[in-house]
Amino acid sequence: MRTHRCATTLAALAAAVSFSCAPTYKEVFPTLLDGRYDSEFPYRGCSEQLEEIGESVKMVNTIAYYRTYFFAPDEQVRPADAGTDFLRERFKGSTVISSQAAGTATVISSEGRRVVLVTCAHIIGFPDTAVAFRIGPDHRPTEFLRSLAVKERQSIYIAGFPETGELELLAKDAGADVALLGKTFDNEPFPRVRALAYPNGSAKQLEWGSFVYLFGYPSGFKMVTKGIVSNPNKDRRGTFLLDAVFNRGFSGGIALAIRDGVPNFELVGMVKLVSGRSAYVLAPAPGDDTPDYESGVPYTGDVFVERRMDIEYGIAQAVPVEVIVEFIREHRDELAARGYAVRFPAGKPAP
């Protein structure tokens, strides 16, 4: 009897302690329940939600193949002269080179055998032709071609995707830097490709100091990081800046803000641009296999001018979610005609 009474007392005490140690979010953070995006670090863990979001984020690769023609110094060929017939007659052989880019794409719709991803247009935006002009005696470019490269084909793919992983370009807007990629599987994939299931937010409602989570593939590594919003809605379209530190490959990564605490994630944008400065430097000839260079010994090999880009870490620009939604709305009929009934966010009717 005493044992039973003691156990009952301990149980009641434990319940009282448990209740007193588990205050509600409203009681602890009453000022944060204001319907605005949070500017504080999340008050509790959200690893489960972040892992779920990360499953819809993929690394996208693009490779373009160019047939390149080189012209002798005594040839005076202008761009208008170098048509397809001219190249076929003038050249029996040519060189095929490739150009590659990698970035981040997010699955925004997964319906049956079809998926749609959103990414940045500049990741997949290789030009149809590329020209290099000959330099004249005054060290300025002339009107005559030194080389001409014509794109023969381009491949966009996601490694590890079901079947071949190759995607088709559905729509793109270079000005807005938004592109939609699609994939129609021969069979319904199993397990099913997960689409981003969190709702769209409003980049225009972000404020100075709003806290965001970001997902991407810097240097090919899948990562989640955090950032603080600056200069929100700077162009009245919702564009904003971020202080997060990125590396190449993060372009196309998504940004999610939190409204009144986790797990209230909302998509507010997509990272499109990392600030950087380019400079021309002298460099050894391409393919020079000299292992090391001693600072005290003059370099005697061929020297080339090389363009290098230095990233200004901590300054990044984002495409607002409003622009993405409008872009999908503009191409809705075109997408439907190709069999893609885009539901963005997943499970919601097309915007």
Secondary structure, DSSP 4 states (H G I P E B T S, - for coil): -HHHHHHHHHHHHHHHHHHHT---HHHH-GGG-SSSBP-S--SS--HHHHHHHHTTEEEEEEEEEEEEEE--TT----TTT--HHHHHHH-S--EEEEEEEEEEEEEEEEETTEEEEEE-HHHH---SEEEEEEE-TTSSEEEEEEEEEEEEEEEEE-TT-STT-EEEEEEEETTTTEEEEEEE-SS--SSPPPPP-SPB--GGG--TT-EEEEEE-GGG--EEEEEEEESTTTTSS--EEE-----TT-TT-EEEEEBSSTT-EEEEEEEEEEEEEEEEEEEEPTT-------TTS---S-EEEEEEEEEEEEEEEEEEHHHHHHHHHHTHHHHHHTT----SSTTSPP-
